[in-house]
Amino acid sequence: MYLEHFGLAETPFGITPDTGFTFVTAAHREALATLLLALDGGEGFVKITGEVGTGKTLLARTLLDVLQSRGLGPNLSGFVTAYVPDPQLNPRELLRVLAAELDLKFSRRIASRDLYQRVEAALVEHARAGRRVLLVIDEAQALPRETLEGLRLLSNLETGKRKLLQVAFFGQCEFDAVLRDPDCRSLASRIAFTCHLQPLRGADFERYLTHRLRVAGWRGPPLFTPGAVWLLRWASGGVPRRANILAHKGLMLAFGEGGHRVGLRHAWLAARDSRHLLQPAPTAAVALGAAA
């Protein structure tokens, strides 16, 4: 591996989301601020969408880290969070996951109605103690229609002032098509805040590469030539996950030749080797705001 060759402590361009490498662009700051504003305001549903690899999972984990870092103050105010990374669950399975995240004890054979009542009672107890319960669902485009309807019914639970359960959806752009289904129109109408993540653009792309290298321990001169940076940005479409694949291959190629810098040729070879995976992402603007 090239770590010692380049003076790195760990691999800088892995594709597994790692909050230790979080790179906050203006778009991500706006998205996180929108999420926190909506959740603090008691909104029942919020939605984040974006192309594959634009950092939705990383943003979801960053949100959880921020909420957990707040802790529970003297009045026990704060968030109790539940994270669902794989939402291909039927309504009962999702209810079981939520119950487990709330530390409820129940039999495997418990009736769905009884489990629902147990969850409802737990949500009420958290509300009385000044705590909010947030369910974060990643890969939301994979949610079955009947599970979305189950979430809508859960969202009906509320006190006189706010919802007992808040839900944050993180999904690919296909999730918008799911919500346009007539069967989902009731839930879609309840999503008050939405945000769309865009790919890295302009100087943000080079800063992204530099940031990940520095987190990994690099302290030397630039490892990527300006030409290599340009080609990596073009080939990846500015999508972080694609950029990581290309940058990793570029470093491997430079290392294989005994070099200490990734040049235009290395970037081109990396892009050619990955052409079956990479397509420039469409330009997208961040869309923020409250639904009318």
Buried (B, 14 or more C-beta within 10 A) or exposed (E): EBBEBBBBEEBBBBEEBBEEBBBEBEBBEBBBEBBBBBBEEBBBBBBBBBBEBBBBBBBBBBBBEEBEEEEBEEEEEBBBBBBBEEBEBEBBBBBBBBBEBBEBEEEEEBEEEEBBEBBBEBBEEBBEEEBBBBBBBBBBBBBBEEBBBBBBEBBEBBEEEEBBBBBBBBBBBEBBEBBEEEEBEEBBEBBBBBBBBBBBBEEBBBEBBBBBBEBBEBEEEBBBBEBBBBBBBBBBBBBBBBBBBBBBBBBBBBBEEEBBBBBBBBBBBBBEBBEEEBEBBEEBEBEBEEEE
